[in-house]
């Protein structure tokens, strides 16, 4: 919706630039939240490695 509003006020490249800015902003915010969550839970690389193996489950 925001892009539709600004479309008439700016040149054709501006909405794409704005879209990229919003994507980058959201990426940074999500990474900040993920980093905080990982720190709060005390997760480590070793813990993630263990979780990636399915908690001891074996593939069929």
C-alpha positions in Angstrom: 0.0 0.0 0.0 2.8 2.4 0.9 4.4 1.8 -2.5 1.2 2.7 -4.3 0.9 6.0 -2.5 4.5 7.1 -3.3 4.4 5.7 -6.8 3.0 8.9 -8.3 5.3 11.2 -6.3 8.6 9.7 -7.3 10.3 8.2 -10.3 10.0 4.6 -11.2 13.2 3.5 -9.4 12.2 5.0 -6.1 9.6 2.4 -5.1 12.1 -0.4 -5.8 14.7 1.4 -3.6 12.1 1.8 -0.9 11.2 -1.9 -1.1 14.9 -2.8 -0.7 15.3 -0.5 2.3 12.3 -2.1 4.0 13.6 -5.6 3.3 17.0 -4.6 4.7 15.3 -3.0 7.8 13.2 -6.1 8.5 16.2 -8.4 8.0 18.2 -6.4 10.6 15.3 -6.3 13.1 14.7 -10.1 12.7 18.4 -10.8 13.2 18.5 -8.6 16.3 15.5 -10.5 17.8 17.1 -13.9 16.8 20.4 -12.9 18.4 18.7 -11.8 21.6 16.6 -15.0 21.7 19.7 -17.2 21.2 21.6 -15.3 24.0 18.6 -15.5 26.4 18.3 -19.3 25.8 22.0 -19.9 26.0 22.2 -21.7 22.7 25.6 -22.5 21.3 26.9 -23.7 17.9 27.4 -27.1 19.4 23.8 -27.1 20.6 22.5 -26.1 17.1 24.6 -28.9 15.7 23.1 -31.4 18.1 19.6 -30.1 17.3 20.2 -30.4 13.5 20.7 -34.2 14.0 17.1 -34.6 15.1 17.7 -35.3 18.8 19.1 -38.7 18.1 16.5 -39.8 15.6 17.6 -41.7 12.5 16.4 -41.3 9.0 14.5 -44.2 7.5 
